[in-house]
């Protein structure tokens, strides 16, 4: 596991000309990687204590619209059956049918418990899926609420819901269980991936569910693609190396944590939980990591009053915490977020590339949203749609994001025109909106080029400038090359080990 902090350390020691408070905000990008270390995933790894690692709920939209065309329902059945066949033996699972309300398809209506995967149980579940019929409407809040109640009884460290819908949450008002309220109750309880099929799903709905429940949103252009997509998704889930990872931020006195959010591979705000008893700071929970790298943006507020210019001062310490789930995980050393107060406006105006990259993605997403809204106005909004599409294309090119460029060019009339093509359907825009939500890190240097982050020094090497030291007096934690304690005691640290 790796942890690196990227930032532009300089902030203005004097207020900006406009007196804006953002001049005192420090933006840092955390790059956290879970990489291959020989540890197996769920499918091949040891159980959690005496129980399974995964509990899975598969939700199938069986509203009437799934019959128009019937290929959607057939594909949903095939995909759900494929997912069931991939479940490791001993996994707790259930299959739900979603209409105006939710019904347990397997292990059966009225059952308050989940099935346990095994050859006979999985075959029975597949038979139940094959005879599903479609009728009624769409009230997704009731579907997720039933999944929550089933998973509440499970002790597996990974609780996952795979939700499929072909429509919009049009009948939520008919239920006593509203989606917004359910998402509040479900947040932090399980991970949910939300998928669309057909021509009438809502990208914003899928993204809203996925972001609140720490999952990802996706869709297929053709119903026949769904089984393969489900197999790929389940294989990735079963390769999970870390069920839960927490980012612990410990600010120094006078520093305030304003925001922590994931920015790669999808933007997602993270909520703070309290640190341990007697500790200051907060922990931010992320879930279900495979072998991957994610980026997070941290925003801290700092005050230069009483501090010298030109010195590296610590604003916060960053640690990675992994709860015990039956495996040994080698954690990276804590890293500092620093500030260097400066009177040079040029130094203070520089922006870290990772922060800039996130802003470009936000601008591209906003441009696509404006283009879509203008397109809905037909001829009246055509000029605006063209202008915003051209803007999004330019931003994607600046980002160097080839998949996003490909999706944008599906909308373009002809290469290089920057104009919206005729004959589009709303679902074309929904796919594009999903694409703008997916973000990528900057391209890695070519082989032989210097690494973006040098490897950590060995045990016998002297501490580097980004490593930490603890004050023996007040236990303040700061940069290893600090001359003085930045905490309450202010003692001389030079030469301390």
C-alpha positions in Angstrom: 0.0 0.0 0.0 1.3 3.5 -0.8 0.5 7.0 0.3 1.8 10.2 -1.4 0.8 13.9 -0.8 0.9 16.3 -3.8 0.6 20.0 -3.2 1.8 23.5 -4.0 3.0 24.5 -0.5 3.1 28.3 -0.9 0.2 30.4 0.4 0.0 34.3 0.6 1.1 35.6 4.0 -1.0 38.7 3.4 -4.6 38.9 2.2 -5.3 38.9 -1.5 -6.3 42.2 -3.2 -9.9 41.2 -3.1 -9.6 40.0 0.5 -11.0 36.6 -0.5 -10.8 33.9 2.2 -9.8 31.2 -0.4 -6.3 32.7 -0.4 -5.8 30.9 2.9 -7.1 27.5 1.8 -4.5 24.8 1.2 -5.4 22.2 -1.5 -3.6 18.9 -1.4 -4.0 15.7 -3.5 -3.6 12.4 -1.7 -2.6 9.4 -3.9 -3.4 6.1 -2.2 -2.5 2.9 -3.9 -3.4 -0.7 -3.0 -1.0 -2.9 -5.0 -0.4 -6.6 -5.5 1.4 -8.0 -2.5 0.4 -11.7 -2.9 -2.8 -11.3 -0.9 -5.7 -13.1 -2.5 -9.0 -11.4 -3.1 -12.4 -12.5 -1.8 -12.7 -15.5 -4.0 -9.4 -17.0 -2.9 -8.7 -15.4 0.5 -9.4 -16.6 4.0 -12.7 -16.0 5.6 -13.3 -13.1 8.0 -13.1 -14.7 11.4 -15.5 -17.6 11.1 -17.7 -16.1 8.4 -17.7 -15.1 4.8 -16.0 -11.9 3.5 -18.9 -10.9 1.2 -22.7 -10.4 1.5 -24.4 -9.7 -1.8 -27.8 -8.4 -2.8 -28.8 -8.4 -6.5 -31.7 -6.1 -7.4 -33.5 -6.6 -10.7 -35.9 -3.9 -12.0 -39.1 -5.8 -13.0 -41.3 -2.8 -13.7 -43.5 -3.0 -16.8 -41.1 -1.0 -18.9 -38.6 -3.9 -18.8 -40.8 -5.6 -21.4 -40.4 -2.8 -24.0 -38.4 -4.4 -25.5 -38.5 -7.7 -23.8 -34.7 -8.1 -24.5 -34.1 -5.9 -21.5 -35.7 -8.4 -19.1 -34.0 -11.4 -20.8 -30.6 -9.7 -20.4 -31.3 -8.8 -16.8 -32.1 -12.5 -16.1 -28.9 -13.6 -17.9 -26.8 -11.1 -16.1 -28.2 -11.9 -12.6 -27.7 -15.6 -13.2 -24.1 -15.0 -14.3 -23.5 -13.0 -11.1 -25.0 -15.7 -8.9 -22.7 -18.3 -10.5 -19.7 -16.3 -9.6 -20.5 -16.1 -5.9 -17.9 -17.9 -3.7 -19.4 -20.8 -1.7 -20.5 -19.6 1.7 -21.4 -16.1 0.6 -24.7 -14.7 2.0 -26.8 -13.5 -0.9 -30.3 -12.5 -1.9 -32.1 -11.6 -5.2 -34.8 -8.8 -5.1 -37.4 -7.9 -7.7 -38.1 -4.2 -7.8 -41.5 -2.6 -8.8 -43.7 -0.3 -6.7 -42.2 -2.2 -3.8 -39.4 -4.9 -3.4 -39.9 -8.6 -3.2 -37.3 -11.3 -2.2 -37.1 -13.5 -5.2 -34.6 -15.8 -3.5 -34.5 -17.2 -0.9 -38.2 -16.4 -1.2 -41.0 -13.9 -0.5 -41.5 -13.0 3.1 -38.0 -14.4 4.1 -36.1 -12.1 6.4 -32.8 -13.9 6.0 -30.4 -14.3 3.1 -29.4 -17.5 1.3 -25.9 -19.1 1.6 -24.2 -19.7 -1.7 -23.5 -23.3 -2.7 -24.3 -25.4 -5.8 -27.9 -26.3 -4.9 -28.7 -22.9 -3.5 -27.3 -21.0 -6.5 -29.2 -23.3 -8.9 -32.4 -22.6 -7.0 -31.8 -18.9 -7.2 -31.2 -19.0 -10.9 -34.4 -20.9 -11.4 -36.3 -18.2 -9.5 -34.7 -15.5 -11.6 -35.6 -17.3 -14.9 -39.4 -17.1 -14.1 -39.4 -13.4 -13.2 -42.2 -11.4 -14.8 -42.4 -7.6 -15.3 -45.3 -5.4 -14.1 -45.8 -2.2 -12.1 -43.7 0.9 -11.7 -40.3 2.1 -10.3 -39.8 3.1 -6.6 -36.1 2.6 -6.0 -36.2 3.7 -2.4 -38.2 0.6 -1.4 -35.7 -1.6 -3.2 -32.7 -0.2 -1.4 -34.5 -0.2 2.0 -35.2 -3.9 1.7 -31.5 -4.5 0.8 -30.5 -2.5 3.9 -32.7 -4.6 6.2 -31.4 -7.8 4.8 -27.7 -6.8 5.0 -28.1 -5.3 8.5 -28.0 -8.9 9.8 -24.8 -9.8 8.1 -21.3 -9.5 9.7 -19.3 -9.8 6.4 -16.8 -6.9 6.0 -18.0 -6.3 2.5 -21.7 -5.7 2.0 -22.5 -5.0 -1.6 -25.7 -4.2 -3.7 -25.8 -4.4 -7.5 -28.9 -2.5 -8.7 -30.2 -2.5 -12.2 -32.9 -0.2 -13.6 -34.2 0.8 -17.0 -36.1 3.9 -15.9 -36.4 6.8 -13.6 -37.6 6.9 -10.0 -41.0 8.0 -11.1 -43.2 6.3 -8.4 -41.2 7.2 -5.3 -44.1 9.4 -4.2 -46.4 6.4 -4.0 -44.3 4.8 -1.3 -43.9 5.7 2.4 -40.2 5.0 1.9 -38.6 7.9 0.0 -35.3 7.5 -1.8 -33.5 10.5 -0.1 -34.4 9.1 3.3 -33.3 5.6 2.4 -30.0 6.9 1.1 -29.4 8.6 4.5 -30.1 5.3 6.3 -28.0 3.2 3.9 -24.9 5.4 3.7 -22.0 3.7 5.4 -23.9 0.4 5.6 -23.0 -1.1 2.2 -21.6 -0.3 -1.2 -24.0 0.0 -4.1 -23.2 -0.1 -7.9 -26.1 1.3 -9.9 -26.5 0.3 -13.6 -28.8 1.5 -16.4 -30.2 -0.5 -19.3 -32.4 0.6 -22.2 -33.2 4.1 -23.3 -34.9 5.8 -20.4 -32.6 5.6 -17.4 -31.4 8.7 -15.6 -27.6 9.2 -15.3 -28.0 11.8 -12.4 -30.1 9.3 -10.5 -27.5 6.5 -10.9 -24.6 8.8 -10.0 -26.5 10.1 -6.9 -27.0 6.6 -5.6 -23.5 5.4 -6.4 -21.8 8.5 -4.8 -23.8 8.3 -1.6 -23.2 4.6 -1.3 -19.5 4.5 -2.3 -20.1 2.6 -5.5 -19.9 3.3 -9.2 -22.5 4.0 -11.9 -22.5 2.3 -15.3 -24.8 1.5 -18.2 -24.8 -0.7 -21.3 -25.7 0.6 -24.8 -27.1 -2.7 -25.9 -29.0 -5.1 -23.6 -26.9 -8.1 -24.8 -23.8 -6.4 -23.2 -25.2 -6.7 -19.7 -24.1 -10.3 -18.8 -20.5 -9.6 -19.7 -20.6 -6.3 -17.8 -21.9 -8.1 -14.7 -19.3 -10.8 -14.9 -16.5 -8.2 -15.1 -18.0 -6.2 -12.2 -18.4 -9.3 -10.0 -14.9 -10.5 -10.9 -13.5 -7.1 -9.8 -15.5 -7.2 -6.6 -14.3 -10.7 -5.8 -10.7 -9.4 -6.3 -11.2 -6.9 -3.5 -8.0 -6.7 -1.5 -9.1 -4.3 1.2 -12.8 -4.1 2.3 -12.4 -0.8 4.0 -9.7 1.9 4.2 -9.8 5.0 6.3 -7.9 8.3 5.7 -7.0 9.8 9.1 -6.3 13.5 9.2 -4.8 15.1 12.3 -4.6 18.9 11.9 -2.2 21.0 13.9 -3.7 23.7 16.2 -5.3 26.5 14.2 -5.8 24.3 11.1 -9.4 23.5 10.1 -10.4 20.6 7.8 -12.8 22.0 5.2 -13.4 19.1 2.9 -12.2 15.7 1.9 -13.4 14.1 -1.3 -12.4 11.4 -3.7 -11.6 12.8 -7.2 -10.3 9.7 -9.1 -11.9 7.5 -10.4 -15.1 9.3 -9.6 -15.9 12.4 -7.5 -17.4 11.5 -4.2 -17.6 13.6 -1.0 -16.5 11.8 2.1 -18.0 12.2 5.6 -15.9 12.5 8.7 -16.1 10.1 11.6 -14.5 10.7 14.9 -10.9 9.7 15.7 -10.1 7.5 18.7 -10.7 8.7 22.3 -8.3 11.4 23.3 -7.3 12.1 19.7 -8.0 15.2 17.6 -8.7 15.0 13.9 -11.1 12.8 11.9 -11.2 9.7 9.8 -12.8 9.4 6.3 -14.1 6.0 5.2 -13.6 4.5 1.8 -14.7 1.0 0.8 -14.0 -2.0 -1.3 -10.5 -1.5 -2.8 -9.1 -3.8 -5.4 -5.5 -3.4 -6.7 -5.9 0.2 -7.7 -4.9 3.8 -7.2 -7.3 6.5 -6.1 -6.9 10.2 -5.6 -8.4 12.4 -2.9 -8.5 16.1 -2.5 -8.1 17.7 1.0 -8.9 21.3 1.7 -7.5 22.9 4.8 -7.9 26.4 6.1 -4.7 27.9 7.6 -3.9 31.2 9.3 -0.5 32.9 8.8 -0.7 35.1 11.9 2.4 34.7 14.0 4.3 32.5 11.5 7.5 33.3 9.6 7.6 33.4 5.8 9.7 30.9 3.9 9.5 28.0 6.3 7.8 24.7 5.8 5.2 24.3 8.5 2.8 21.3 9.0 -0.9 21.8 8.7 -1.9 18.2 9.2 -0.7 14.7 9.3 -2.2 12.1 6.9 -2.4 8.4 7.8 -4.0 5.3 6.2 -5.9 3.0 8.6 -7.2 -0.4 7.7 -9.5 -2.2 10.2 -8.6 -5.8 11.0 -10.3 -8.2 8.6 -8.2 -11.3 9.1 -5.2 -10.3 6.9 -2.0 -8.5 7.5 -1.7 -5.2 5.5 1.6 -3.3 5.4 0.6 0.4 5.9 2.6 3.3 4.5 4.2 5.8 6.9 2.2 9.0 7.8 2.8 12.0 5.5 2.5 15.7 6.3 0.5 18.4 4.5 2.7 21.5 4.6 2.4 25.2 4.1 5.1 27.8 3.3 3.8 31.3 3.8 5.2 33.7 1.2 5.0 37.4 0.3 5.6 36.6 -3.4 2.3 36.7 -5.3 3.7 34.6 -8.1 4.7 31.8 -5.8 1.3 32.0 -4.1 -0.6 31.8 -7.4 0.8 28.4 -8.5 -1.6 25.5 -8.5 -0.8 21.8 -8.0 -1.4 19.9 -11.3 -3.7 17.4 -9.5 -5.9 20.2 -8.2 -6.0 21.8 -11.7 -6.9 18.5 -13.2 -9.9 18.1 -10.9 -11.1 21.6 -11.8 -10.9 20.8 -15.5 -13.1 17.7 -15.0 -15.6 19.7 -13.1 -15.7 22.3 -15.9 -16.1 19.5 -18.5 -19.0 17.9 -16.6 -20.7 21.3 -16.2 -20.3 22.0 -19.9 -21.9 18.7 -20.9 -24.8 19.4 -18.5 -25.3 22.8 -20.0 -25.1 21.4 -23.5 -27.8 18.7 -22.6 -30.1 21.3 -21.1 -29.8 23.5 -24.2 -30.3 20.5 -26.5 -33.6 19.8 -24.8 -34.8 23.2 -26.0 -34.3 22.0 -29.6 -33.8 24.7 -32.1 -33.9 27.5 -29.5 -30.9 26.0 -27.7 -28.9 24.7 -30.6 -26.2 27.4 -30.6 -25.7 27.0 -26.8 -25.4 23.2 -27.1 -22.8 23.6 -29.9 -20.8 26.1 -27.9 -20.8 24.0 -24.7 -19.9 20.8 -26.6 -16.9 22.6 -28.2 -15.9 23.7 -24.7 -16.1 20.1 -23.3 -14.1 18.8 -26.2 -11.3 21.4 -25.6 -11.3 20.5 -21.9 -11.1 16.7 -22.6 -8.2 17.4 -25.0 -6.4 19.4 -22.3 -6.9 16.6 -19.9 -5.6 14.0 -22.4 -8.6 11.8 -21.5 -9.0 9.6 -24.6 -12.2 7.7 -23.4 -13.9 11.0 -22.6 -12.9 12.4 -26.0 -14.4 9.3 -27.7 -17.7 9.7 -25.8 -17.9 13.4 -26.7 -17.2 12.6 -30.4 -20.2 10.3 -30.4 -22.2 13.5 -29.9 -20.3 15.6 -32.5 -21.7 16.1 -36.0 -18.3 15.5 -37.6 -14.7 15.5 -36.3 -13.4 18.9 -35.5 -16.8 20.7 -36.0 -17.7 21.1 -32.3 -21.3 20.9 -33.3 -24.0 18.6 -31.9 -25.1 16.0 -34.5 -28.7 15.5 -35.6 -30.7 12.5 -34.6 -29.5 12.2 -31.1 -31.6 10.5 -28.4 -31.7 11.5 -24.8 -30.0 8.3 -23.8 -26.9 9.4 -25.8 -26.6 12.3 -23.5 -27.1 10.1 -20.4 -24.2 7.9 -21.4 -22.1 11.1 -21.9 -23.1 12.4 -18.5 -21.9 9.1 -16.9 -18.6 9.4 -18.9 -17.9 12.9 -17.6 -18.2 11.6 -14.0 -15.3 9.1 -14.5 -11.9 10.7 -14.0 -8.4 9.5 -14.6 -5.0 10.4 -13.1 -2.4 12.1 -15.1 -0.4 9.9 -17.5 2.5 8.1 -15.8 6.0 8.9 -17.1 7.4 6.6 -19.7 9.7 3.8 -18.7 13.1 5.1 -17.7 11.7 8.5 -16.7 12.1 9.6 -13.1 9.2 8.6 -10.9 6.7 11.2 -9.8 7.2 10.2 -6.1 10.6 8.8 -5.1 10.6 5.5 -3.2 10.6 5.7 0.6 14.0 5.7 2.2 15.2 2.4 3.9 15.4 2.0 7.7 19.0 3.2 7.8 18.6 6.3 5.6 18.1 9.7 7.2 14.5 11.0 7.2 13.4 12.8 4.0 11.8 16.3 4.1 8.3 14.8 3.8 8.7 12.3 6.6 7.5 13.0 10.2 9.0 13.5 13.6 7.3 13.6 17.0 8.1 16.3 19.6 9.3 14.6 22.8 7.6 17.3 24.8 4.1 17.9 23.6 3.9 15.0 21.1 3.3 17.3 18.2 3.9 15.5 14.9 5.6 17.5 12.1 8.1 17.4 9.2 11.3 15.5 10.1 13.5 18.5 9.1 11.6 20.9 11.5 14.0 23.0 13.6 11.3 24.0 16.2 8.2 22.3 17.5 5.0 23.6 15.8 2.9 22.7 18.8 2.3 24.3 22.2 5.9 23.9 23.6 7.9 25.4 20.7 11.0 23.6 21.8 14.2 23.2 19.7 14.0 20.0 17.7 17.2 20.3 15.6 19.2 17.1 16.0 16.2 15.2 17.5 15.7 11.7 16.3 
